[in-house]
């Protein structure tokens, strides 16, 4: 159902002027698997017969209830099928954010699982600005119904999306982020690798592994475990601004509901483990 087009780039997101939201602009969404690339524009997505109005009770980006014009992500992916059944869906945003969403989670449709939608910002009805930001979550935003049923990471709520790509799983794509194979199966660093992949990899690289460009590499040249006291690091992950602030601070805090204490223990164990496995310069 798709036609191939040359890449034309993504039009900039709507900005605020004097505190008032301007009209949203039409945009293009790229779907890419490394060999095929297609583009869909705002009008084409809004014209799909499976477009629906979706009510999200607790929107991750807007921190409250929201309603969107959206298409089922599973249907969009079915129209552009992955050639690799073990692929991961990378949702790349205009600001350098790149979420690594398990393909099975993105495709799920059953009542016992979370369901993903691609929300589309209509040009004639711009969404409000994100809290503390001068732009909206548009032009495209992955939102979730029943996210708790599938343990959806807060980072899977990818906004300002420009491209959806089928890629290899992070562990296959970047072996330098994988823990030592000799670690016991129950070692907390193994749990921590999963937490890092679901949460941190969307913004940060580690040992150069990752495709995001929002935050610094978390192991080169130093790991946070090497310059933070243990309690300060835990506090920083929970509430960054309680430790240090700066004008362009982007990192959110992660509550116990988003990263449990056991997961946080695992994440810190993973960072400690990787600090000891840092490749030579």
Long-range contacts (C-beta under 8 A, 24 or more apart in sequence): 1-79, 2-31, 2-38, 2-40, 2-79, 2-80, 3-38, 4-36, 4-37, 4-38, 5-38, 5-39, 7-37, 7-39, 8-39, 10-94, 10-139, 10-162, 11-139, 12-94, 13-94, 13-135, 13-136, 13-138, 13-139, 13-160, 14-121, 14-126, 14-135, 14-136, 14-138, 15-134, 15-135, 16-129, 16-134, 16-135, 21-126, 21-127, 21-128, 21-129, 21-136, 22-126, 23-123, 23-124, 23-126, 24-121, 24-122, 24-123, 24-124, 24-125, 24-126, 24-127, 24-136, 24-138, 24-139, 25-123, 25-139, 26-123, 26-139, 27-121, 27-138, 27-139, 27-140, 27-162, 29-118, 29-139, 29-140, 29-161, 29-162, 29-163, 29-164, 30-162, 30-163, 30-164, 30-165, 31-76, 31-80, 31-163, 31-164, 31-165, 32-163, 32-164, 32-165, 32-166, 33-80, 33-82, 33-83, 33-84, 33-87, 33-165, 33-166, 34-165, 34-166, 34-167, 35-83, 36-80, 38-80, 42-120, 42-121, 42-122, 42-123, 42-139, 45-71, 45-118, 45-120, 45-140, 46-120, 46-122, 50-75, 51-120, 54-117, 54-119, 54-143, 54-145, 56-143, 56-144, 56-145, 59-143, 59-157, 60-143, 60-144, 60-147, 60-154, 60-157, 61-130, 61-137, 61-141, 61-157, 61-159, 62-128, 62-130, 62-131, 62-137, 63-131, 66-143, 68-117, 68-119, 68-120, 68-141, 68-143, 69-119, 69-120, 69-122, 70-117, 70-118, 70-119, 70-120, 70-143, 71-117, 71-118, 71-120, 72-109, 72-115, 72-116, 72-117, 72-118, 73-106, 73-107, 73-116, 73-117, 73-118, 73-142, 74-106, 74-107, 74-108, 74-109, 74-115, 74-116, 76-118, 76-164, 77-103, 77-106, 77-107, 77-164, 78-107, 82-166, 83-166, 84-166, 84-168, 86-168, 86-169, 86-172, 87-166, 87-167, 87-168, 87-169, 88-166, 88-167, 88-168, 88-169, 88-170, 88-173, 89-164, 89-165, 89-166, 89-167, 90-163, 90-164, 90-165, 90-166, 90-167, 90-211, 91-142, 91-156, 91-158, 91-161, 91-163, 91-164, 92-161, 92-162, 92-163, 92-164, 92-165, 92-211, 93-158, 93-159, 93-160, 93-161, 93-162, 94-160, 94-162, 95-160, 95-214, 96-203, 96-212, 96-213, 96-214, 97-158, 97-160, 97-202, 97-203, 97-212, 97-214, 98-201, 98-202, 98-210, 98-211, 98-212, 99-142, 99-153, 99-155, 99-156, 99-158, 99-202, 100-167, 100-169, 100-170, 100-197, 100-198, 100-201, 100-202, 101-142, 101-156, 101-158, 103-166, 105-150, 105-152, 105-156, 108-150, 112-149, 113-146, 113-149, 113-150, 114-144, 114-145, 114-146, 114-147, 114-148, 114-149, 114-150, 114-152, 115-144, 115-145, 115-146, 116-142, 116-143, 116-144, 116-156, 117-142, 117-143, 117-144, 117-145, 118-142, 118-161, 119-143, 130-159, 135-160, 153-198, 153-199, 153-258, 154-199, 154-252, 154-254, 154-258, 155-198, 155-199, 155-202, 155-203, 156-198, 158-202, 170-197, 170-201, 170-209, 170-210, 171-197, 173-209, 174-207, 174-208, 174-209, 174-210, 176-206, 176-207, 176-208, 176-209, 176-279, 177-201, 177-206, 177-207, 177-209, 177-210, 177-274, 179-270, 179-273, 179-274, 180-273, 180-277, 183-273, 187-269, 188-265, 188-266, 188-269, 188-270, 189-266, 189-269, 189-270, 189-272, 189-273, 190-266, 191-262, 191-263, 191-266, 191-269, 191-270, 192-263, 192-265, 192-266, 192-267, 192-268, 192-269, 192-270, 192-271, 192-273, 193-270, 194-266, 195-259, 195-263, 195-264, 195-266, 195-267, 195-270, 196-267, 196-270, 196-271, 199-254, 199-258, 199-259, 199-267, 200-267, 203-250, 203-251, 206-274, 207-274, 207-277, 207-278, 207-279, 214-250, 215-250, 215-251, 218-271, 218-274, 219-271, 219-274, 219-275, 219-278, 220-278, 221-281, 222-275, 223-271, 223-272, 223-274, 223-275, 223-278, 224-271, 225-268, 225-271, 225-272, 225-275, 226-275, 230-268, 233-268, 234-264, 234-268, 237-264, 237-267
